[in-house]
Amino acid sequence: MSFPYTQCISAITIPAGEYKNYTFVVAAYQSGISVGQFSPNPTPPSYTLGGVSNLDNNGASTTAIEFLLDYSNTDYSPPYYFVYGSEDENIWLNSINPATGGSHFTSSNVTTQIASEKQPDAPIAGLFYYFPESLLYVAASNGNLYWYSVTWSNGVPSLSYVGSNTSYNEDGASGASVSLTFFPANTLTNYDCLLLGGVKEATGVIFNAQNPSSTPILYGYHGGCTATDVCKGPNGIYWATPAGGLHYQPYSGFNASLSPIWTVPSGQVILSLAYSPNAGNADPGNYPEGAIFIATAPSNPSNSSMGSIWVVDVKSNTAGNAAQQDATISGSPWAIIADANLTYMCATGSCGVFLSTLAAYNPESNIPENGMLVPNQVTSGVGHTWISDLVSAAALVFGVVTEDPVAVGWAVAGIDAGAIDSKTGYLSE
């Protein structure tokens, strides 16, 4: 795993049914994946965690991961499906069958490489499942956009290639990663759209999510200020640049005179961004509109680098004077995701999955507030308990952040993604 891939970890918390408040995480490990299950024990924020590392580590590097859920199945019964892309341009379909208790989770709970697609002509850089049109969008590292129809039959998805838009083929900017971020209507545009970052012509390119073959439009600074990673906030868009600036633009209109709101310390590079809305008020009195997490590493990062995390308070759009994690993460945090309650996880290459939280300290917690939650294992497919029984500072609720595909799907299905609590997770129906 290496920069510039920023979507090599994904997690989902099930909102209803038998596995309500279970969380599943998939992260890249070299050319394979690691998969974990957080089981309420008996209710959040107490969990049992188990998982397996180093599955399918026998091909090209894993570069992007995305969960697929059947939102017409309101019981959300398993198995749970996800796709991952690779550096050799493959897209693989896989599934997870939950274990009875997370500590019993083994390689037998994961079925990998059920089916594959290979239309893209460059490594897979980004994936997004757009449920309203039943489309899986795929961004290639050269700026091409591809899409596949997702058809469900008896709870099993199948992918079928539909088309591509190659308006910005081979236009990746030097030092930039191609990223794919969803923005709902009445944010960047008056329609659901996808912003493809990393091209030379502008900060990004906007594609119509409901009509992807239509002519895309350029967004942001033309001819410069390329986005290496993009994050959707509640009031505007955030993006990082190869020069190490964190930019913000409100949805009310682009203002070319605005300066970066934060600059990475000398000798560092921004790798990835994530937003947590703090929907459950996990840290009372702080981050009332949520937080942006900024994952950084030394220039020319590697799997053996030491990573850092900085935090921006969305209400004031200012970063703290010190890093929340200051060169304490073993392995570069290539990709970061955040949940609704100020908890984040990073894929750190060969070291594993790092977890941390800004949630108010829980004196009964035996999850370290910061730590390598999921250590990778050398032997492929070996099942082991990463941590046995644990109590978190806040309930884990991944998938409700508004750029996530599950939030889009839940809105269509009538599930209130904001009906959560910092301690109990999804509220009773």
Secondary structure, DSSP 8 states (H G I E B T S, - for coil): --TT--B-EEEEE--SSTTTT-EEEEEEETTEEEEEEEEESSSTTEEEEEEEEEET-SSS-EEEEEEE--TT-TT--S-EEEEEEETTS-EEEEEE---SSGGG--GGGEEEEEEEE---SS-EEEEEEEGGGTEEEEEETTS-EEEEEEEEETTEEEEEEEEEE-TTTT-B-TT---EEEEE-TTSSSSS-EEEEE-BSSSSEEEEETT-TTS--EEESSTTS---SEEEE-SSEEEEE-TTSEEEEEETT---TT---SEE--TTEEEEEEEEE--TT-SSTTS-TT-EEEEEEEESS--TTSEEEEEEEETTTTEE-SS-SEEEEEEB---EEEE-TTSEEEEE-GGGEEEEEE-S---TT--S-SEEEEEE--SSTT-EEEEEEEEE-SS----S-STTSHHHHHHHHHT--TT-EETTTEE---
